[in-house]
Amino acid sequence: MKIHLVGIGGGHPDQVTVQAVEKLRAVDVFIVADKGASVGDLGAARQALLERHHGGSYRVIEVPDPPRDRSPRQYENAVLDWHDARARAYAQVLDGLAEGTVVGFLVWGDPALYDSTIRVVERLAALRDNIEFDVTPGISSVSMLAASHRLVLNRIGGPIVITTGRNLASDVAAGLDNLVVMLDGNLACSALTGTGWGIHWGANLGTVDEKLVAGPLDDVLADIRRSRDDVKATHGWVMDTYLLRRLAG
Ligand SMILES: C[S@@+](CC[C@H](N)C(=O)[O-])C[C@H]1O[C@@H](n2cnc3c(N)ncnc32)[C@H](O)[C@@H]1O
């Protein structure tokens, strides 16, 4: 059985590459994780994308997402268990499909960045014989953030670290001073006010509801909080990514 993992960018149908469209069109059945009501209009974004780009007949099978232990002490093991549980759930779906069915997984942004689908499908391939899978890159929220703010992420010849809200404090304590932060539902950067940082922030990048704020962190944090709340209230979901850079002097 063939499986295509396809990066679809940040939710706007224009952000899908030609290569991704070709892979999408080859798919008979899309498997998607059903994450319940919390995803707001993300399901609508997926549907718009398939209507615009697939052009043929396909099925979408929603698979209830297994629960995940979110206790901080167990973080890594809990994530691995969750990947295994997802792989088992998907294996059951594959068992019900006809031989030769081409299966697709749509991956938000780029599959290589903070997404578990590749790891889950690797486990799935270990559970069932004759599974071949390939990965099509997508435009990441990191690329979208940089483009929308017309930014180069690295200083000339310098490094850029991509991290999470969970790890931000320890990364800053380790001396990193040019970071992209993802997966930060609590604006971990709030703890850095008064210590000389600049921020380029973006929410729902690549969609018609995109919001951007930039400036010294101390000056713009309140604006970011407000914009975040507004987007969430209007659309039922907000995803944000930001560049944090220590200000010169
Ligand atoms: C599970 S990760 C997925 C990352 C994705 N694979 C990528 O390449 O962008 C989810 C995080 O990606 C970021 N993100 C995804 N889509 C976004 C968007 N449209 N606008 C801003 N940030 C986004 C947010 O930091 C969010 O917490």
The ligand as a Gaussian input file, in Angstrom:
#p B3LYP/6-31G(d) Opt

LIG

0 1
 C        2.388000      21.025000      15.533000
 S        3.321000      22.399000      15.029000
 C        3.266000      22.214000      13.305000
 C        4.351000      22.978000      12.598000
 C        4.261000      22.794000      11.105000
 N        4.687000      21.467000      10.728000
 C        5.054000      23.837000      10.337000
 O        5.931000      23.468000       9.552000
 O        4.755000      25.032000      10.492000
 C        2.173000      23.670000      15.348000
 C        2.858000      24.995000      15.535000
 O        3.253000      25.513000      14.275000
 C        3.073000      26.897000      14.242000
 N        2.100000      27.199000      13.163000
 C        1.515000      26.303000      12.359000
 N        0.732000      26.911000      11.456000
 C        0.828000      28.234000      11.704000
 C        0.263000      29.399000      11.099000
 N       -0.572000      29.317000      10.062000
 N        0.606000      30.601000      11.616000
 C        1.452000      30.708000      12.655000
 N        2.022000      29.643000      13.251000
 C        1.708000      28.421000      12.785000
 C        2.591000      27.318000      15.625000
 O        3.740000      27.653000      16.392000
 C        1.957000      26.057000      16.127000
 O        1.948000      26.015000      17.540000

